[in-house]
Structure formats: C-alpha cells, structure tokens
C-alpha cells in the first residue's frame, strides 16, 4: 500500500502516511518487510520447504504410512498391527489414542497369546520381529520386553519404509477398504471397523 499512488493526486502514499492511517508503528512495518526479504533471499526459487530434499515425497510417504486415523470427537488415533510375514495374516491389532511403546507392546502380546497361548519369558525364541525405527519401537522399554520374550528385533532401514513392506501393505489395504471415505465419530467406531475387517 505504501508504494501505491493516490488516484486524485498521483503521488505515492508512503510508509509514514500508511502507518499513521492504519495506526501501526513504522518499526513494525520495517521489521516485517526486512524479515520477509531475508526469508525470500534464503529460500531458493520454486522451493516450498527449507532443508534437504528427502528421498521420498510427501505423497509417497502418506501412501505407505499406516498408523493414524482421524475421528471427529477423539481427534487423531493410532492403529497398530502385528502381521505374519509369510502369509500377511494379522496376528494382533490395536486402536488407541496414544501411539506409544505401551500400545505397541500390547499388540505384540496379543499376537503371542493368539499363537502360543502365553507371553512368558523366551516364548518367541527363534522368531524375528520386523519393526520400523519409530520411537515406539526403539525405546528401551519396548526393546527390552521383546528381547525378554525371545524375539530378535529386525529393524527396517531408516527412510526406507518399503523394507517393512508386509505391514505397510497391510495398512494400505486396511485404509483403502475400511478407513478411507468414512467419517468416524470416535475411536470406538474405528475399533469396530478394524475388527470387522480383520
């Protein structure tokens, strides 16, 4: 506005007059102007985000990320699943509000109960548990618990979710067939949808 010209006089309004009319201190105008100019200089043309370019695009990442579901009353919730690698059978699943290490361990326990009728120490000796590098799975409590049950942790490569492809494909199919296109009121409705689908 300060560089605009008055239609009646043809003169430029100027910073002082515009700030006075709007009741804004000139220091605020100059601070905003300088901050914006610096940001424009630092950002390369055509780039919308700062920092290094990731190996995988946002669209690709969202297509394989299978953990979060939005509900109207409860907000975001998590869906966890433990999937058998050789036949993609769901061995355990959980829908919860907090996607922490406790929730992640709960479904592993569910899978052990289903398969071995026990969660005792060493029950899963000789089995590998393929997991990603989320903080739920790298926490000391989670790794200690799975090792005490006998699992050998097998971590997917960082920034390469395709190396955990069985569960990623499971989540993609779950979302396509039971989650997308529906508005869930709360996490209980998500639980029911997952239960019917699994």
Secondary structure, DSSP 8 states (H G I E B T S, - for coil): -TT-B-TTT--B--HHHHHHHHT--HHHHHHHHHHHHHHHHHS-TT--S-S---SS-HHHHHHH---EEEETTTEEEEEEEEE-TTT--EEEEEEES--SHHHHHHHHHHHHHHHHS---TTTTTT-EEEE-S-HHHHSHHHHHHHHHTT-EEEE--TT-GGGGHHHHHHHHHHIIIIITT--BSSHHHHHHHHHHH-
